[in-house]
């Protein structure tokens, strides 16, 4: 994330467009880009980032909306390129600010966001579009291009204004044999290129990966093999939005005479939506309620569940711990048909090891070809740059290393350095006369949601929790006779998460007594000052013990 | 790790050997195996495991020595297969129990452990051995076989007793073109096999990886390319024990007219040892003190430093954060010539991104062939099983999934299931007449070292720290008039790491008053009971707020 200090921005030239990425540049997740022209705004995607170890207690991390303050009425639309959480998860929080912002997206994307908004008790104003559509929304002339990704119905979006045309690929790859036959539409992109793409915002996730991402279809043999070779039940875990992967699993199950039960709230909900809208095709009678599977012999059973990232509360983790009604054991195969999102490795390996300990065979991307990425590799990106010859390229959707690798790919196709804009969240980029320029920086902090509440949890609070995690807490209770300036009784230490704090009682007591003996009358009559005196006296002693330092809470009571 | 309950063990038959793995089976790290015969013990390796997210505050994790209680005098030796921390890191703690246990190992291994023990103020009784040696140590007839690994001078060890022969591979691979020409000695192992290997303990780390691990030598082109293409400084980070990798870096630096400075305490120390003992060969004048490099032009400079796993206090992480005197920037290349140990991904990627943000090019195993594993892949393991035809195989050194995969490889070569022993730490395996049998289980808990102190930190304490991390802490101060059974003043809430705890003050106050009004006289006069009453009353209120639950500390004071 960028930590540059936001400053005053120059006024936007009426003949220019302004592009402000507020998420997804420097980390993968909470993607969001604001496009401005002639006083009007359109927002491209609004996702969330999932918290890591350094964010204890945080549910999700939002983009920083603060640069939109005073501009809510100027927003013509939110355009969603596809239905993944890192592109749509922030919409409920955006719509809290102004619920009637039109939400533009494809059929499946709108179904997913509408379902999510229902949980937030928001009824969105939706505008359904399809690949090939061109539509004026406020000040912006939008055109939608089919792209292939790890969720169906993804769109790239072209935004035209009198100042030029930008194209945002969204997340995409160029699978030449997609399960649904829906290719990333290079001919459509070529028509846009003929007109001239002034700024091309391009998915950077796999820019470091050489060559071409293999086809989703190439997973069929390994998935089929799992079904062919499993004596008892097959339990598949994948992303609840990966409709094509689930389609392959359903097809393989049907081909091997097995029934399928969906397990886990989001899996059940998404597959219902996908089936209703025709994105998931289920042969008659193959999908049944999970409890019906209990009555079938094991070799006719398939469960498809959530938890492929080792989420502790998801179905798969609970099975691994033996805390789920589905008891995994000898003869069962667990298929993790999913990626390994960086940061989740430890959790996923723990689940794999626990399932192995229960006797199950675990098939995962580490030992079989059962997953392929949803993002274009370096070869595909270069192919696009050479085909489309955009005037300027801005890598999006990646950590710093991915953005740089993607920028390097653009340069390798002969683009001039001034036409490749590698920036971080909050950078303000103006486009005029086909030229781009970074003109400033707006706030792009991490905004934490905890228990549904936005922005109350801050970095100071997280630092306190991390300190508590590392060192525990010692509460020092001091009953003070402030007239005499002494302790009325020995200090008491209460500790949580600290090794043998009680050992330090005597030394803390002496330290507090010494500090009290030197205290001024002003300190002795000021509760806050007394608290601080006791806390510091205790910290001095505890620091000498070495090791992780506990947080000290002082409670002073007048005798 | 195993959590089976230890029970009473059958007496060991005088014609049998007993093998008890106390570490390394179920997780990679803290490897340790105890071998017993005729009342005497030999210990093979004694390593540490590094803590993860769920072990806040812990320095390292030791094997559980509790099953050795009362047996210390029976130990004839500790045999160290090689000098990695996960095989030698526990030795100082073992020698605290009995400092005169002979420590057996190769020259480099003994140099590394002696250096470590010096820091612990222990002078070990060492027994140097070399590949090819056969030596009687107490009741055990030991023979040492050269193996190739990511540290020089690794040994497999054969342990013969009248009850049979076991062979422990230690960590190994079968690089056919090792930099030092020291191959894993298959001919030597074959001689042992001709005699008959009753139990073969085999490194499982890469049992899931198909094919053959490529040669260390195959990294030369990519490493050379880094030096050839870098305009300014080359900064290399690798394991401080990976002498061969550092040798390649030193050679490449010399070939490109660069000097090398070692940075970081363990790197400097280990390279000094390796150079003194002749394991690292440095062309005259190539290695210099790091501060000498300041006077050279950037294109003649190479730093070799620690921190390849993203350790926050190591040199590389400090450079990435701009907190090191070596300021990394545009034109520099950082080469991470190292693996990515599971669990460290987030930290490593953060370092890579920060270095990229500073303008450096970062070359790592994700974008170039600059690292190769130190462990044998599936192809090599199968090759060994087919060549040596051991009577029994016991996979060691791996998580549950690795052990199972290794066991499956042994089965795939035609071994009978009763001859493949896949167990977890603490399993007690008896070998007699060429047959193995699991006869029981000893304690194999995780033993935590915190600030040099062994075993004080326990699971209860870690659970408290995790609770503090997730929810913070609220201290509730209640001044109670126990005679009247009421609060003498409103409760006070002090919070650390909690969102708006103060909002709950009124509700907590009411909850405590209600609880007091129902309390018995016995409770009102018992401080512990009063504390619990206040804590529970506060918890009831705070639980209703949803979200992460804070730890509540109650302080009750008599008015």
Interface residues (C-beta under 8 A of the other chain):
Chain A: X26 X52 X53 X56 X57 X208 X342 X343 X345 X346 X349 X352 X353 X354 X356 X357 X362 X366 X367 X399 X400 X401 X404 X405 X424 X450 X451 X452 X453 X456 X457 X461 X462 X464 X465 X466 X467 X468 X469 X470 X471 X472 X473 X475 X477 X479 X494 X496 X497 X498 X499 X500 X545 X546 X547 X548 X551 X553 X555 X557
Chain B: X26 X52 X53 X56 X57 X208 X342 X343 X345 X346 X349 X352 X353 X354 X356 X357 X362 X366 X367 X399 X400 X401 X404 X405 X424 X450 X451 X452 X453 X456 X457 X461 X462 X464 X465 X466 X467 X468 X469 X470 X471 X472 X473 X475 X477 X479 X494 X496 X497 X498 X499 X500 X545 X546 X547 X548 X551 X553 X555 X557
